[in-house]
Amino acid sequence: MPNIMLRKQDGILTGYIAKRDLEAQVTSLEFEEQDRWGGKLTLSNGDCFYFEPLPAPPSLPITIRMRRG
């Protein structure tokens, strides 16, 4: 279960996995609503991860422990 740092760069959501020194664009996020944010996340390299949806969009950058999905 890797820790992934999410941040916005130039309006684009990216994910960084330190153990693999990999930064990739987030191509999809299951929930991007005001009352629920998160769920299944897919990176541009094809990796998929899952984390429990948060009750509101977080202040970025944020590091979240995720499961492979």
N, C-alpha and C positions, 0 to 999 in steps of 0.2 A: 504494500500500500504506500505509494509514493506521496510526498508532499509536493504540491504544484502551486507555484505562485501565479496568480492571475493579475494582469494589469492591462490598462488601455494605453496604447501608443498611437497617436494620430487618429484617435477614434476607432481603432481596431483592437479587439480583445485578443490578448495573447496569453499563452501558458508557458511557464518555464519549469522544467524538471531538472533540478540541480544534479542529481545522481548521474544523469545521462548527458548533462550539459547541452540540453536540447531546448530551444525556444521555437514554438510554432503557433500559428494563428488558430484561434478557436473558430471552427467552421460551423458548429451547431451547439446550442445549449437548449436543453429540454424546456426549461421555464425561464422566461425573461420578463416577468410581470412585476407590478409594484408590490403585490402581496405574496409572491413566491418567486425565488430566483435560484436556479441550479438544476440538479438532477443529472441526466446523462450529458456528458460533454465530449465532443469529438474534436480532435486536433487535425490540422491540415496534412499531417503525415499519416493519418489513418488510425492513430491510437484513440481508444475510447476509454473513458473513466466515468465513475459515478460518485456523487456525494449527495447527502441528504439536502433537499432544497432549503434555502434560508428563508426566513419570513419576509425579508425585504432585500432589495439590491444592496450589496455591501459597499463600503468605501474602499476604493481600489488604490494601491495594490493590496492583495490579501493572499495569504498562504493557507491552503486547505489540504487536509489529508484525504486522498481519494482512493477508491477501489478500482481495479481494472474492470471495465465493463464491456 
